[in-house]
Amino acid sequence: MPLTFVVRGRPDAVEGRGRDLSIGGMFIETSAPAPFNSDIDIMVVLPGGAETSTLPARVRWGREGGMGIQFGLLGARETHLIAKLARPK
C-alpha cells in the first residue's frame, strides 16, 4: 500500500510502499530509508479505512531499498484495520 513517512524532527516527507504488514510492524519499501532507531510517523490510508491514519513507529532494521519498522502505540481503529488485514485468509 502506498504511504508517506517523516522522521520526527525533520520537515520532509518521504514516499514508500508498505509490505508484509502485521500488528507489530511492516516493511517499508523506499529509496530513502530512515536511519536505524529513528522515530517516524507513517501517513497511510489503511484498506477498509476512510481517512488517513498517522502511525507512530521506530526503525528496527534497514537495507538498500527499505526498512523494517515496529509500530508504537496505535489507536483502536488502526489496530482493528491492521488486524483484519493481517488475519490469515
ZIGITA-V120097 format. One line per field, one symbol per residue. psi: psi as a letter, one per 40 degrees, with the letter a starting at -180 (. if undefined). burial: I if it has 24 or more other C-alpha atoms within 12 Angstrom, else O. Layout:
psi->???
burial->???
This chain:
psi->iiiiiihheidhihiahhifhiddaihhhiegiiiheihihhhihhheieihihhiihhdiiiheaihihiahiiddddddddddehi.
burial->OOIIIIIOOOOOOIIIIIOOIIIIIIIIIIOOIIOOOIIIIIIIOIOOOOOOIIIIIIIIOIOOOIIIIIIOOOOOOIIOIIOOOOOOO
